[in-house]
Amino acid sequence: MEFDLMTGGLTWKTSAQLATQLEATGFSGMLFTEAGQVPWMMIAAAATAAPKMSFSTGIAVAFPRSPMISAQVAWEMALNTEGRFRLGLGSQVKGHVIRRYSSVFDKPAPQMRDYVAAFKACMRAFRGEEKLSHEGPYYNLSLLPAMWSPPRHDFEDVKIDISAVGPYMCKVAGELCDGLHVHPMHSMPYIENRLLPAVKEGAEKAGRNTDEIDLIIPVFAIPGDSEEERQMMLQRAKTQIAFYGSTPNYAFQFDDLGFEGTTEKLGGLMRKGDMQGMADTITDEMLSQFAVVAKWDDMADALKGRYEGVATRVVTYLAAEDIKHHPENMGKWGEIARAVRA
């Protein structure tokens, strides 16, 4: 099981500096989000500074980009990282795709299915396996003159992953993708009872084995030897879980665990702008389902106990923020990283 750090919003310089520290400490890789900044230049800086680590996007927003653009970027990243890059894509939500990116958002799972198929058609064309030819309900690609095709290289097996929560998107991951980015707000019952069966259904449709599909799982890991030491990360986790949980589409995450009505309550507090009230709604019992809380020396075992045999990569959601405020904790996170990987 690999151990990565989630980050984003860095300068090229700070991206490289952080990558150097993480590699020396024992982290497997870095996962870059896309919010106010695109991830590509940060990854390029980090990968140049840390030649042994792996890098991914978690996630890059798919629909505002042509599948050809995503394929070209991924191809170039694979070349320059010497195969240490994998592309993670996500649909984002309708409001952002339409109103922030001015792009098409229809039915996200079918659209993503066509997107991934188009991306793979580009890859086959880049590898010289066939002429570019993809005709789908959303994307049509048929022109790639030799002078416009990127040069071949030794790292052409570029992995593509998608984020998925609901059953339809999980089936797409199982059918077409190398991996699936699990939502940070998840419980093990959700993974076991909802996500994995849907992935299996998609894989069986394509004649694949679920062992071929990596699970990349961001985790609210909250280490600390005292309540006081953990307080900042506890509050941060509760706030983020409350924010995610206020979305009606995620109500089942609470309902399945017996916390019915939580999303409705969170939504009401959100409309009032009561962020503290939202965080306070997340009880310790809820937190134990959505986060891993342990002493520093116990965290690696706690993560392995929950995710070993399920996750290919666990990704620390809060470590970057903790290290920023407490640089002295870098070594402790490194000990966790090395123990998890062992």
TANOR-V97042 format. One record per pair of residues at least 24 apart in sequence whose ideal C-beta (glycine too) atoms are under 10 Angstrom apart, sorted by the first residue. I is the first residue (numbers start at 1). J is the second residue. If there is no record, write none. Layout:
# TANOR-V97042
<<I | J> <I | J>>
This chain:
# TANOR-V97042
<<1 | 28> <1 | 217> <1 | 303> <1 | 304> <1 | 307> <1 | 308> <1 | 309> <1 | 310> <1 | 311> <1 | 312> <1 | 313> <1 | 314> <1 | 340> <1 | 341> <1 | 342> <2 | 27> <2 | 28> <2 | 29> <2 | 53> <2 | 54> <2 | 214> <2 | 216> <2 | 311> <2 | 312> <2 | 313> <2 | 314> <2 | 315> <2 | 337> <2 | 340> <2 | 341> <3 | 27> <3 | 28> <3 | 29> <3 | 219> <3 | 221> <3 | 300> <3 | 303> <3 | 311> <3 | 313> <3 | 314> <3 | 315> <3 | 316> <3 | 319> <3 | 333> <3 | 334> <3 | 336> <3 | 337> <3 | 338> <3 | 339> <3 | 340> <3 | 341> <4 | 28> <4 | 29> <4 | 30> <4 | 31> <4 | 53> <4 | 54> <4 | 55> <4 | 56> <4 | 58> <4 | 216> <4 | 217> <4 | 218> <4 | 313> <4 | 314> <4 | 315> <4 | 316> <4 | 319> <4 | 337> <5 | 29> <5 | 30> <5 | 31> <5 | 32> <5 | 53> <5 | 315> <5 | 316> <5 | 317> <5 | 318> <5 | 319> <5 | 320> <5 | 323> <5 | 333> <5 | 337> <6 | 30> <6 | 31> <6 | 32> <6 | 33> <6 | 56> <6 | 58> <6 | 184> <6 | 218> <6 | 219> <6 | 315> <6 | 316> <6 | 317> <6 | 318> <6 | 319> <6 | 320> <6 | 321> <7 | 31> <7 | 32> <7 | 33> <7 | 39> <7 | 42> <7 | 46> <7 | 58> <7 | 315> <7 | 316> <7 | 319> <7 | 320> <7 | 321> <7 | 323> <7 | 324> <8 | 32> <8 | 33> <8 | 34> <8 | 35> <8 | 36> <8 | 37> <8 | 38> <8 | 39> <8 | 42> <8 | 57> <8 | 58> <8 | 320> <9 | 33> <9 | 34> <9 | 35> <9 | 36> <9 | 37> <9 | 39> <9 | 42> <9 | 320> <10 | 37> <10 | 39> <10 | 41> <10 | 42> <10 | 45> <10 | 46> <10 | 320> <11 | 37> <11 | 41> <11 | 42> <11 | 45> <12 | 41> <12 | 42> <12 | 44> <12 | 45> <12 | 46> <12 | 48> <12 | 49> <13 | 45> <13 | 49> <14 | 42> <14 | 45> <14 | 46> <14 | 324> <15 | 39> <15 | 41> <15 | 42> <15 | 43> <15 | 44> <15 | 45> <15 | 46> <15 | 47> <15 | 48> <15 | 49> <15 | 50> <16 | 42> <16 | 44> <16 | 45> <16 | 46> <16 | 47> <16 | 48> <16 | 49> <16 | 50> <17 | 45> <17 | 46> <17 | 49> <18 | 42> <18 | 45> <18 | 46> <18 | 49> <18 | 50> <18 | 320> <18 | 323> <18 | 324> <18 | 330> <19 | 43> <19 | 45> <19 | 46> <19 | 47> <19 | 48> <19 | 49> <19 | 50> <19 | 51> <19 | 53> <19 | 55> <20 | 46> <20 | 49> <20 | 50> <20 | 53> <21 | 49> <21 | 50> <21 | 323> <21 | 327> <21 | 330> <21 | 331> <21 | 333> <21 | 334> <22 | 46> <22 | 49> <22 | 50> <22 | 53> <22 | 319> <22 | 320> <22 | 323> <22 | 330> <22 | 333> <22 | 334> <22 | 337> <23 | 49> <23 | 50> <23 | 51> <23 | 52> <23 | 53> <23 | 334> <24 | 50> <24 | 52> <24 | 330> <24 | 334> <25 | 323> <25 | 330> <25 | 331> <25 | 332> <25 | 333> <25 | 334> <25 | 335> <25 | 336> <25 | 337> <25 | 338> <26 | 331> <26 | 333> <26 | 334> <26 | 335> <26 | 336> <26 | 337> <26 | 338> <26 | 339> <26 | 340> <26 | 341> <26 | 342> <27 | 53> <27 | 54> <27 | 316> <27 | 319> <27 | 330> <27 | 333> <27 | 334> <27 | 336> <27 | 337> <27 | 338> <27 | 340> <27 | 341> <28 | 52> <28 | 53> <28 | 54> <28 | 313> <28 | 314> <28 | 315> <28 | 337> <28 | 338> <28 | 340> <28 | 341> <29 | 53> <29 | 54> <29 | 55> <29 | 56> <29 | 84> <29 | 85> <29 | 86> <29 | 313> <29 | 315> <30 | 54> <30 | 55> <30 | 56> <30 | 58> <30 | 315> <30 | 320> <31 | 55> <31 | 56> <31 | 57> <31 | 58> <31 | 59> <31 | 86> <31 | 88> <31 | 181> <31 | 216> <31 | 218> <31 | 313> <31 | 315> <31 | 316> <31 | 317> <32 | 56> <32 | 57> <32 | 58> <32 | 59> <32 | 60> <32 | 88> <33 | 57> <33 | 58> <33 | 59> <33 | 60> <33 | 88> <33 | 90> <33 | 218> <34 | 58> <34 | 59> <34 | 60> <34 | 61> <34 | 88> <34 | 89> <34 | 90> <34 | 92> <35 | 61> <38 | 65> <38 | 73> <39 | 73> <39 | 77> <39 | 88> <40 | 73> <40 | 74> <40 | 76> <40 | 77> <40 | 85> <43 | 73> <43 | 77> <43 | 80> <43 | 81> <43 | 84> <43 | 85> <44 | 76> <44 | 77> <44 | 80> <44 | 81> <44 | 85> <46 | 81> <47 | 77> <47 | 80> <47 | 81> <47 | 82> <47 | 84> <47 | 85> <48 | 80> <48 | 81> <50 | 81> <50 | 84> <51 | 81> <51 | 82> <51 | 84> <52 | 84> <53 | 81> <53 | 84> <54 | 81> <54 | 83> <54 | 84> <54 | 85> <54 | 86> <54 | 313> <55 | 81> <55 | 84> <55 | 85> <55 | 86> <56 | 84> <56 | 85> <56 | 86> <56 | 87> <56 | 88> <56 | 159> <56 | 161> <56 | 179> <56 | 181> <56 | 216> <56 | 313> <56 | 315> <57 | 85> <57 | 86> <57 | 87> <57 | 88> <57 | 89> <57 | 90> <57 | 161> <57 | 181> <58 | 86> <58 | 88> <58 | 89> <58 | 90> <58 | 161> <58 | 163> <58 | 181> <58 | 184> <58 | 216> <58 | 218> <58 | 313> <58 | 315> <59 | 87> <59 | 88> <59 | 89> <59 | 90> <59 | 91> <59 | 92> <59 | 161> <59 | 162> <59 | 163> <59 | 181> <59 | 216> <60 | 87> <60 | 88> <60 | 89> <60 | 90> <60 | 92> <60 | 163> <61 | 89> <61 | 90> <61 | 91> <61 | 92> <61 | 96> <61 | 97> <61 | 100> <61 | 101> <61 | 103> <62 | 87> <62 | 88> <62 | 89> <62 | 90> <62 | 91> <62 | 92> <62 | 97> <62 | 103> <62 | 108> <62 | 111> <62 | 112> <62 | 115> <62 | 116> <62 | 119> <62 | 162> <62 | 163> <63 | 89> <63 | 90> <63 | 91> <63 | 92> <63 | 94> <63 | 96> <63 | 97> <63 | 98> <63 | 101> <63 | 103> <63 | 104> <63 | 105> <63 | 106> <63 | 108> <63 | 111> <63 | 112> <63 | 115> <63 | 138> <64 | 92> <64 | 96> <64 | 97> <64 | 98> <64 | 100> <64 | 101> <64 | 102> <64 | 103> <64 | 104> <64 | 105> <65 | 89> <65 | 101> <65 | 103> <65 | 115> <65 | 119> <66 | 115> <66 | 118> <66 | 119> <66 | 122> <66 | 139> <66 | 141> <67 | 114> <67 | 115> <67 | 116> <67 | 117> <67 | 118> <67 | 119> <67 | 120> <67 | 121> <67 | 122> <67 | 123> <67 | 134> <67 | 136> <67 | 138> <67 | 139> <67 | 141> <68 | 118> <68 | 119> <68 | 121> <68 | 122> <68 | 125> <68 | 132> <68 | 134> <68 | 139> <68 | 141> <68 | 143> <68 | 144> <68 | 148> <69 | 119> <69 | 122> <70 | 115> <70 | 116> <70 | 118> <70 | 119> <70 | 122> <70 | 160> <71 | 118> <71 | 119> <71 | 120> <71 | 121> <71 | 122> <71 | 123> <71 | 124> <71 | 125> <71 | 126> <71 | 132> <71 | 141> <71 | 150> <71 | 158> <71 | 160> <72 | 122> <72 | 126> <72 | 148> <72 | 149> <72 | 150> <74 | 119> <74 | 122> <74 | 123> <74 | 126> <74 | 158> <74 | 159> <74 | 160> <75 | 122> <75 | 123> <75 | 126> <75 | 127> <75 | 149> <75 | 150> <75 | 151> <75 | 152> <75 | 153> <75 | 155> <75 | 156> <75 | 158> <76 | 150> <76 | 151> <76 | 153> <76 | 158> <77 | 155> <77 | 158> <78 | 123> <78 | 153> <78 | 154> <78 | 155> <78 | 156> <78 | 157> <78 | 158> <78 | 159> <79 | 150> <79 | 151> <79 | 152> <79 | 153> <79 | 154> <79 | 155> <79 | 156> <79 | 158> <80 | 153> <80 | 155> <81 | 155> <82 | 153> <82 | 154> <82 | 155> <83 | 153> <83 | 154> <83 | 155> <83 | 156> <83 | 157> <83 | 158> <83 | 159> <84 | 155> <85 | 155> <85 | 158> <85 | 159> <86 | 158> <86 | 159> <86 | 160> <86 | 161> <86 | 178> <86 | 179> <86 | 214> <86 | 216> <86 | 313> <87 | 119> <87 | 158> <87 | 159> <87 | 160> <87 | 161> <87 | 162> <87 | 177> <87 | 178> <87 | 179> <88 | 159> <88 | 160> <88 | 161> <88 | 162> <88 | 163> <88 | 177> <88 | 178> <88 | 179> <88 | 180> <88 | 181> <88 | 216> <89 | 115> <89 | 116> <89 | 119> <89 | 160> <89 | 161> <89 | 162> <89 | 163> <89 | 177> <89 | 181> <90 | 161> <90 | 162> <90 | 163> <90 | 164> <90 | 165> <90 | 169> <90 | 181> <90 | 183> <91 | 115> <91 | 162> <91 | 163> <91 | 164> <91 | 165> <91 | 169> <92 | 163> <93 | 247> <93 | 249> <104 | 138> <106 | 137> <106 | 138> <107 | 137> <107 | 138> <107 | 168> <108 | 164> <108 | 166> <108 | 168> <108 | 169> <108 | 172> <109 | 162> <109 | 164> <109 | 166> <109 | 167> <109 | 168> <109 | 169> <109 | 170> <109 | 171> <109 | 172> <109 | 173> <110 | 136> <110 | 137> <110 | 138> <110 | 168> <110 | 169> <110 | 172> <111 | 136> <111 | 137> <111 | 138> <111 | 139> <111 | 172> <112 | 138> <112 | 162> <112 | 163> <112 | 164> <112 | 168> <112 | 169> <112 | 172> <112 | 173> <112 | 176> <112 | 177> <113 | 137> <113 | 138> <113 | 162> <113 | 168> <113 | 169> <113 | 171> <113 | 172> <113 | 173> <113 | 175> <113 | 176> <113 | 177> <113 | 202> <114 | 138> <114 | 139> <114 | 140> <114 | 172> <115 | 139> <115 | 160> <115 | 162> <115 | 172> <115 | 176> <116 | 160> <116 | 161> <116 | 162> <116 | 172> <116 | 173> <116 | 175> <116 | 176> <116 | 177> <117 | 172> <117 | 175> <117 | 176> <119 | 158> <119 | 160> <119 | 176> <119 | 177> <120 | 158> <120 | 160> <120 | 176> <120 | 177> <122 | 149> <122 | 150> <123 | 156> <123 | 157> <123 | 158> <123 | 160> <124 | 156> <125 | 149> <125 | 150> <126 | 150> <126 | 151> <126 | 152> <126 | 153> <126 | 156> <126 | 158> <127 | 152> <127 | 153> <127 | 156> <127 | 157> <127 | 158> <128 | 152> <128 | 156> <129 | 156> <159 | 214> <161 | 213> <161 | 214> <161 | 215> <161 | 216> <161 | 312> <161 | 313> <163 | 216> <163 | 218> <164 | 195> <164 | 198> <164 | 199> <164 | 202> <165 | 190> <165 | 194> <165 | 195> <165 | 244> <165 | 247> <165 | 249> <165 | 250> <165 | 252> <165 | 253> <166 | 194> <166 | 195> <166 | 198> <166 | 249> <166 | 250> <166 | 252> <167 | 194> <167 | 195> <167 | 197> <167 | 198> <167 | 199> <167 | 201> <167 | 202> <168 | 198> <168 | 202> <169 | 195> <169 | 198> <169 | 199> <169 | 202> <170 | 194> <170 | 195> <170 | 196> <170 | 197> <170 | 198> <170 | 199> <170 | 200> <170 | 201> <170 | 202> <170 | 213> <171 | 197> <171 | 198> <171 | 199> <171 | 200> <171 | 201> <171 | 202> <171 | 203> <171 | 204> <171 | 205> <171 | 206> <172 | 198> <172 | 199> <172 | 202> <173 | 198> <173 | 199> <173 | 202> <173 | 203> <173 | 213> <173 | 214> <173 | 215> <174 | 198> <174 | 199> <174 | 200> <174 | 201> <174 | 202> <174 | 203> <174 | 204> <174 | 205> <174 | 206> <174 | 208> <174 | 210> <174 | 212> <174 | 213> <175 | 199> <175 | 201> <175 | 202> <175 | 203> <175 | 204> <175 | 205> <175 | 206> <175 | 207> <175 | 208> <175 | 213> <176 | 202> <176 | 203> <176 | 205> <176 | 206> <176 | 208> <176 | 213> <177 | 202> <177 | 203> <177 | 208> <177 | 212> <177 | 213> <177 | 214> <178 | 212> <178 | 213> <178 | 214> <178 | 216> <178 | 312> <179 | 212> <179 | 213> <179 | 214> <179 | 215> <179 | 216> <179 | 312> <179 | 313> <180 | 213> <180 | 214> <180 | 215> <180 | 216> <180 | 217> <180 | 312> <181 | 214> <181 | 215> <181 | 216> <181 | 217> <181 | 218> <181 | 313> <181 | 315> <182 | 215> <182 | 216> <182 | 217> <182 | 218> <182 | 219> <182 | 307> <182 | 310> <182 | 311> <182 | 314> <182 | 315> <183 | 217> <183 | 218> <183 | 244> <183 | 250> <183 | 253> <184 | 217> <184 | 218> <184 | 219> <184 | 220> <184 | 237> <184 | 240> <184 | 241> <184 | 244> <184 | 290> <184 | 291> <184 | 315> <184 | 317> <184 | 318> <185 | 218> <185 | 220> <185 | 237> <185 | 240> <185 | 241> <185 | 242> <185 | 243> <185 | 244> <185 | 245> <185 | 247> <185 | 250> <185 | 253> <185 | 254> <185 | 289> <185 | 290> <185 | 291> <185 | 317> <186 | 217> <186 | 218> <186 | 219> <186 | 220> <186 | 244> <186 | 250> <186 | 253> <186 | 289> <186 | 290> <187 | 253> <187 | 254> <187 | 256> <187 | 257> <187 | 286> <187 | 288> <187 | 289> <187 | 290> <187 | 291> <188 | 289> <188 | 290> <188 | 306> <188 | 307> <188 | 310> <189 | 253> <189 | 256> <189 | 257> <189 | 289> <190 | 250> <190 | 252> <190 | 253> <190 | 256> <190 | 257> <190 | 289> <190 | 290> <191 | 215> <191 | 217> <191 | 306> <191 | 307> <191 | 310> <191 | 311> <192 | 310> <193 | 256> <194 | 252> <194 | 253> <194 | 256> <195 | 310> <196 | 310> <213 | 312> <214 | 311> <214 | 312> <214 | 313> <215 | 307> <215 | 310> <215 | 311> <215 | 312> <215 | 313> <215 | 314> <216 | 311> <216 | 312> <216 | 313> <216 | 314> <216 | 315> <217 | 303> <217 | 306> <217 | 307> <217 | 310> <217 | 311> <217 | 312> <217 | 313> <217 | 314> <217 | 315> <217 | 317> <218 | 311> <218 | 313> <218 | 314> <218 | 315> <218 | 316> <218 | 317> <218 | 318> <219 | 290> <219 | 291> <219 | 292> <219 | 302> <219 | 303> <219 | 306> <219 | 307> <219 | 311> <219 | 314> <219 | 315> <219 | 316> <219 | 317> <219 | 318> <219 | 319> <220 | 287> <220 | 290> <220 | 291> <220 | 292> <220 | 293> <220 | 316> <220 | 317> <220 | 318> <221 | 291> <221 | 292> <221 | 293> <221 | 294> <221 | 299> <221 | 300> <221 | 302> <221 | 303> <221 | 306> <221 | 314> <221 | 315> <221 | 316> <221 | 317> <221 | 318> <221 | 319> <221 | 322> <221 | 333> <221 | 336> <221 | 340> <222 | 287> <222 | 291> <222 | 292> <222 | 293> <222 | 294> <222 | 299> <222 | 317> <222 | 318> <222 | 322> <223 | 292> <223 | 293> <223 | 294> <223 | 295> <223 | 296> <223 | 297> <223 | 298> <223 | 299> <223 | 300> <223 | 302> <223 | 303> <223 | 316> <223 | 318> <223 | 319> <223 | 322> <223 | 329> <223 | 332> <223 | 333> <223 | 335> <223 | 336> <224 | 293> <224 | 294> <224 | 295> <224 | 296> <224 | 299> <224 | 322> <224 | 329> <224 | 332> <225 | 294> <225 | 295> <225 | 296> <225 | 297> <225 | 298> <225 | 332> <226 | 295> <227 | 293> <229 | 295> <229 | 296> <229 | 326> <229 | 329> <230 | 293> <230 | 294> <230 | 295> <230 | 322> <232 | 318> <232 | 321> <232 | 322> <232 | 325> <232 | 326> <233 | 291> <233 | 293> <233 | 317> <233 | 318> <233 | 319> <233 | 321> <233 | 322> <233 | 325> <234 | 279> <234 | 282> <234 | 284> <234 | 287> <234 | 291> <234 | 293> <234 | 318> <235 | 276> <235 | 279> <235 | 280> <235 | 282> <236 | 279> <236 | 317> <236 | 318> <236 | 321> <236 | 322> <237 | 279> <237 | 282> <237 | 287> <237 | 290> <237 | 291> <237 | 292> <237 | 293> <237 | 317> <237 | 318> <238 | 276> <238 | 278> <238 | 279> <238 | 280> <238 | 281> <238 | 282> <238 | 283> <238 | 284> <238 | 286> <238 | 287> <238 | 290> <238 | 291> <239 | 275> <239 | 276> <239 | 278> <239 | 279> <239 | 280> <239 | 282> <240 | 279> <240 | 282> <240 | 290> <240 | 291> <240 | 317> <240 | 318> <241 | 266> <241 | 278> <241 | 279> <241 | 281> <241 | 282> <241 | 286> <241 | 287> <241 | 289> <241 | 290> <241 | 291> <242 | 266> <242 | 269> <242 | 270> <242 | 275> <242 | 276> <242 | 277> <242 | 278> <242 | 279> <242 | 280> <242 | 281> <242 | 282> <242 | 286> <243 | 270> <243 | 275> <243 | 278> <243 | 279> <244 | 290> <245 | 270> <245 | 278> <245 | 281> <245 | 282> <245 | 286> <245 | 290> <246 | 270> <246 | 271> <246 | 278> <246 | 281> <253 | 286> <253 | 289> <253 | 290> <254 | 282> <254 | 286> <254 | 289> <254 | 290> <256 | 289> <257 | 285> <257 | 286> <257 | 289> <257 | 290> <258 | 285> <258 | 286> <258 | 289> <259 | 283> <259 | 285> <259 | 286> <259 | 289> <262 | 286> <291 | 317> <291 | 318> <294 | 336> <296 | 329> <296 | 332> <296 | 333> <296 | 335> <296 | 336> <297 | 332> <297 | 335> <297 | 336> <297 | 339> <298 | 336> <299 | 332> <299 | 333> <299 | 335> <299 | 336> <299 | 339> <299 | 340> <300 | 335> <300 | 336> <300 | 337> <300 | 338> <300 | 339> <300 | 340> <300 | 341> <300 | 342> <301 | 336> <301 | 339> <301 | 340> <302 | 336> <303 | 336> <303 | 339> <303 | 340> <304 | 339> <304 | 340> <304 | 342> <307 | 340> <308 | 340> <311 | 340> <313 | 340> <314 | 340> <314 | 341> <316 | 340>>
